Every structure is written in C-alpha cells, then in structure tokens.
C-alpha cells in the first residue's frame, strides 16, 4: 500500500514528555483509515521502531501540505494546529496544495474532524 504521512509531535517548548504525537495519513486511493489499519500501523511502529513512535491520534487527510518544491510543511502545520492563522505561517501561493491547510486550521480551532485512534 502506498501512503503519504505527516508525523508531528505537539509537545511543550521545554521538550518534556507532555504533548501528543499525531500521525496524519493519506491512504492509497482504494483504502480508508479504519480501526484495523490504525492498529496495524501502530503495531508496526511499536515493533520496528519503539513505543515512543506510536502516535496518540491518527487522522486521515486528503493530502500532505507541501511547498512548490515538494517539501512537507511540518513546522507550519504545527503552528497552524496551535491556532496561528494560515496567512501568518505560510504564504498560500508558496504551497502546491493550499487547500490542504484548512483541515489543520479546523483541527487547531477545535472543529470536529474524523479522527481514528
């Protein structure tokens, strides 16, 4: 299965263990994120890496926000999740898929989105 991911740690600035590890997953076209897939991904991360790498939450997203050169926008997404407006974090004209940022804005604003895990 081919997937794209964005894995973020939403932790305190002091670097402590307080926070949340979040996995944003773009499933292959024929798949959807469901409980069995979530469990499989978490088990694989736990066995191949470590329990520290197992996400607290798994969100299904349509696409990973990327720059025009294809780099993932991890830091801007973290800031958007904390409530910073999109326009203050990144110029949407510099993003290859600016529509993907609205999902993260909604999550940061506490709007209901589908979460698995």
NORZIQUI-V444681 format. One record per pair of residues at least 24 apart in sequence whose C-alpha atoms are under 10 Angstrom apart, sorted by the first residue. I is the first residue (numbers start at 1). J is the second residue. D is the distance in whole Angstrom. If there is no record, write none. Layout:
I|J|D / I|J|D
//
This chain:
1|27|8 / 1|28|6 / 1|29|9 / 1|30|9 / 1|31|9 / 2|26|9 / 2|27|7 / 2|28|5 / 2|29|9 / 2|31|10 / 3|27|5 / 3|28|6 / 3|29|9 / 3|31|10 / 3|63|10 / 4|28|8 / 4|61|9 / 4|62|10 / 4|63|8 / 4|64|7 / 5|59|10 / 5|60|9 / 5|61|9 / 5|63|9 / 5|64|7 / 5|72|9 / 6|59|10 / 6|61|10 / 6|63|10 / 6|64|7 / 6|65|9 / 6|72|8 / 6|73|9 / 6|74|7 / 6|77|9 / 7|53|9 / 7|55|8 / 7|58|9 / 7|74|8 / 8|55|9 / 8|74|7 / 8|75|9 / 8|77|9 / 8|78|7 / 9|53|10 / 9|55|9 / 9|56|10 / 9|74|10 / 9|78|8 / 10|78|7 / 10|79|10 / 10|81|9 / 10|82|9 / 11|78|10 / 19|56|9 / 20|55|8 / 20|56|6 / 20|57|8 / 21|52|9 / 21|53|8 / 21|54|7 / 21|55|5 / 21|56|5 / 21|57|7 / 21|58|9 / 22|53|10 / 22|54|9 / 22|55|5 / 22|56|6 / 22|57|5 / 22|58|6 / 22|59|8 / 22|117|10 / 23|53|10 / 23|54|9 / 23|55|6 / 23|56|8 / 23|57|6 / 23|58|5 / 23|59|6 / 23|60|9 / 23|61|10 / 23|116|10 / 23|117|10 / 24|55|10 / 24|57|8 / 24|58|6 / 24|59|5 / 24|60|6 / 24|61|6 / 24|62|9 / 24|63|9 / 24|64|8 / 24|104|10 / 24|115|10 / 25|58|7 / 25|59|6 / 25|60|5 / 25|61|6 / 25|62|8 / 25|63|8 / 25|64|8 / 26|59|9 / 26|60|6 / 26|61|5 / 26|62|6 / 26|63|6 / 26|64|7 / 27|60|7 / 27|61|8 / 27|62|8 / 27|63|9 / 29|62|10 / 32|60|8 / 33|58|9 / 33|59|8 / 33|60|6 / 33|61|9 / 33|115|9 / 33|116|7 / 34|58|10 / 34|60|9 / 34|115|10 / 34|116|7 / 34|117|9 / 35|116|7 / 35|117|7 / 37|116|10 / 38|116|7 / 38|117|7 / 39|116|10 / 39|117|9 / 42|117|10 / 55|117|9 / 56|116|10 / 56|117|7 / 57|115|7 / 57|116|7 / 57|117|5 / 58|114|9 / 58|115|6 / 58|116|5 / 58|117|6 / 59|107|10 / 59|113|8 / 59|114|7 / 59|115|5 / 59|116|6 / 59|117|8 / 60|113|9 / 60|114|7 / 60|115|7 / 60|116|8 / 61|100|8 / 61|103|8 / 61|104|9 / 61|114|9 / 61|115|10 / 62|99|10 / 62|100|7 / 62|103|9 / 63|97|8 / 63|98|10 / 63|99|9 / 63|100|6 / 63|101|9 / 63|103|10 / 64|96|10 / 64|97|8 / 64|98|10 / 64|100|7 / 64|101|9 / 65|95|7 / 65|96|7 / 65|97|6 / 65|98|7 / 65|99|8 / 65|100|6 / 65|101|6 / 65|102|10 / 65|104|10 / 66|94|9 / 66|95|6 / 66|96|6 / 66|97|7 / 66|98|8 / 66|100|9 / 66|101|10 / 67|91|10 / 67|92|9 / 67|93|9 / 67|94|6 / 67|95|4 / 67|96|6 / 67|97|8 / 67|98|9 / 68|93|9 / 68|94|6 / 68|95|5 / 68|96|5 / 68|97|8 / 69|94|9 / 69|95|9 / 69|96|8 / 70|95|9 / 70|96|8 / 71|95|10 / 71|96|10 / 73|101|10 / 76|101|9 / 76|104|10 / 77|101|8 / 77|103|10 / 77|104|7 / 77|105|9 / 77|108|10 / 78|104|9 / 78|108|9 / 79|104|9 / 79|105|9 / 79|108|9 / 80|104|6 / 80|105|6 / 80|106|9 / 80|107|9 / 80|108|6 / 80|109|9 / 81|105|6 / 81|106|8 / 81|107|6 / 81|108|4 / 81|109|8 / 81|110|9 / 82|107|9 / 82|108|6 / 82|109|8 / 83|107|9 / 83|108|5 / 83|109|6 / 83|110|9 / 84|108|9 / 84|109|10
//
